[in-house]
């Protein structure tokens, strides 16, 4: 009873068909199938048009109704096609063709059930791929929006007390040598006449956040708040008498601190450090120093980049500055490690244990041993050449009797001939401890602030310091 089978049987009688070779039988049958499918599609299209006209009001009201009509028609088409295929298979049996292997497989096609299954699978795959694409695009857009936030942030915390001129030069030189810091905070303790000087410095650096601790105990609370806020960032501690004189990048510090075995990156250290001024002892450089590389891109024939590389060392193989894991003179640490160290100090010594920068540094080194961070993170890193020094020419605290230098003052107008002016730091035996001198005391330096004086960064770049702490005060009346 199918039109296709009737067409085939009408063209050839049973005897005639039996006498034909198989490939002719298949050719005739394929021609009949094409006619059958054309007729069926025409009938289905007419039925589809009638259904659409009949339900035009519904189909135009919502797109979902139109999709339902299309899905219903597709189901009818699949059902009719399946019936057609089954009837055609019966016709082929009548033609005497072996059905142990399907006609579609002989023709290189798919059987009706397999075809329908493939079609359903392809549809599901298409929508699945679309969903994946949409999801991927959403993730990419979200990643693009959060690109800046996911990047490792480095913040600087500068601690200062009654040294507005030195703070100004610290911030100015830091700004001149490195632009990688995401945020700079100044934890300021100002009393009396120095408050106005600090206000002047604050006006010069509007992007720097000043946090004042006027009452006893505020330094500790402010520090805890900062560390809690930046637990997921890197935190660089800086003291106000540091000066930066060679351009550098924080890229190495960020990369190295992704390694769990590295505790910190020390901006004040470099391979030339052989003397520890605070303890007045020789500093033994670790024997296993490893070069980490240099950063920069070449632009034309000249290299226009930071030429400062980094080195990694095992602290236990060095002494003094080389085995001083928690250092507030340019030490960069993970915010999470900093939080653990600060919390442990408070737990062990209460808030007074972090109530002063000197207490924070000394007690921090104690709890690093208790937390076994010295074993978990045995390595530290630093630049492979000097980029900063601590100009240790005065003392503004009475917690520890730190040694300071008799300042070696060099002015811009002074002779620069090496035969008459020695700009190098003294040799180890010539490091001179002394108290506050007239030239280096905080009142004399405060006058320099109001006179518009600057530190001569070029003079410091010419140094080859053998210590983190130096006694050179190179002054110029002009900004370099």
Buried (B, 14 or more C-beta within 10 A) or exposed (E): EBBBBEBBBEEBEEEEBEEBEEEEBBEBBEBBBEEBBEBBEEEBEEBBEEBBEEBEEEBEEEEEBBEBBEEEBBEBBBEBBBEBBEBBBEBBEEBEBEEEEBBBEEEEEBBBEEBBEEEEEEEEEEEEEEEEEEEEEEEEEEEEEEEEEEEBBBBBBBBBBBBBBBBBBBBBBBBBBBEBBBBBBBBBBBEEEBBEBBEEBBEEBEEBBBBBBEEEEBBBBBBBEBBEEBBEBBBBBBBBBBBBBBBBBBBBBBBBBEEEEBBBBBBBBBBBBBBBBBEEEEBBBBEEBEEBEBBBEEEEEEEEBBEBBBBBBBBBBBBBBBBBBBBBBBBBBBBBBBBBBBBBBBEEBEBBBBBBBBBBBBBBBBBBEEBEBBEEBBBBBBBBBBBBBBBBBBBBEEEEEEBBBBBBBBEBEEEEEEEEEEBBBBEBEEBEBEEBBEBBBBEBBBEBBEEEBBBBBEBBBBBEBBBBBBBBBBBBEEEB
